[in-house]
């Protein structure tokens, strides 16, 4: 069984955060542009059931790729949203979350 887990944080200083994450990763990140097109039935049955159907095109240095994705209703979904003003704290939170997630696999 797959469990999807996300940790989202609103970032007030994106440039500083990108610099800190590049230092943490030991390399600069890659820039990708996502274009999503979502589909549902006329009565909204997919979204009402917790599902989604989308076509995602990702464009980056390596070119473009397009993926059709259907996500069924999550059996268990862990989602955390934070509003963090400090880029250093954001990096620490993500690092801690990744470490904890890996220890459970």
C-alpha positions in Angstrom: 0.0 0.0 0.0 1.3 3.4 -0.9 0.8 6.4 1.4 1.2 9.8 0.0 2.7 12.3 2.4 3.2 16.0 1.8 4.6 18.9 3.8 3.9 22.3 2.4 5.2 25.6 3.6 4.3 29.1 2.4 7.7 30.8 1.7 8.2 34.5 2.1 11.8 34.6 1.0 12.0 32.2 -2.0 15.5 33.3 -3.2 17.0 32.8 0.2 15.3 29.4 0.6 16.6 28.2 -2.8 20.1 29.3 -1.8 19.9 27.4 1.5 18.5 24.3 -0.2 21.2 24.3 -2.9 23.8 24.5 -0.1 22.1 21.6 1.7 21.9 19.5 -1.5 25.4 20.4 -2.6 24.2 21.4 -6.1 21.7 23.9 -7.6 18.2 22.8 -8.1 16.6 22.3 -11.5 14.0 24.7 -12.9 10.9 23.0 -14.2 7.6 24.6 -15.3 4.5 22.6 -14.7 1.3 23.0 -16.7 -1.7 21.0 -15.4 -5.0 20.5 -17.1 -7.6 18.8 -14.8 -10.7 16.9 -15.9 -13.8 15.8 -14.2 -17.3 14.5 -15.1 -20.0 17.1 -15.6 -21.5 16.3 -12.2 -18.1 16.5 -10.5 -18.0 12.8 -9.5 -14.2 12.5 -9.5 -13.6 15.4 -7.1 -16.6 14.5 -5.0 -15.0 11.0 -4.5 -11.6 12.4 -3.7 -10.1 11.5 -7.1 -8.5 13.6 -9.9 -7.6 13.1 -13.5 -5.0 15.4 -15.0 -2.6 15.9 -17.9 0.7 17.4 -16.7 3.4 18.8 -19.0 6.7 19.5 -17.4 9.2 21.6 -19.3 12.8 22.0 -18.2 16.4 21.9 -19.3 15.9 18.3 -20.5 13.0 19.2 -22.7 9.3 18.5 -22.1 7.4 15.4 -21.0 3.7 14.9 -20.6 2.1 12.5 -18.2 -1.5 11.4 -17.8 -2.3 10.8 -14.1 -5.3 9.4 -12.3 -5.3 9.6 -8.5 -7.9 7.6 -6.7 -9.2 8.6 -3.3 -6.4 8.4 -0.8 -6.6 5.5 1.7 -4.6 7.6 4.1 -3.2 11.0 3.4 -0.9 13.0 5.6 -0.7 16.7 4.7 0.8 19.4 6.7 0.7 23.1 5.7 2.9 25.7 7.4 3.5 29.4 7.1 7.2 29.9 7.8 8.9 33.2 7.5 12.5 32.0 8.2 14.2 30.2 5.3 16.7 28.5 7.7 13.8 27.1 9.8 12.0 25.9 6.7 15.1 23.9 5.6 15.4 22.4 9.1 11.7 21.4 9.0 11.9 19.7 5.6 15.2 17.9 6.5 13.6 16.6 9.7 10.5 15.5 7.9 12.5 13.7 5.1 14.6 12.0 7.8 11.6 10.8 9.7 9.8 9.6 6.5 12.9 7.6 5.5 13.1 5.9 8.8 9.6 4.6 8.4 10.2 3.0 5.0 
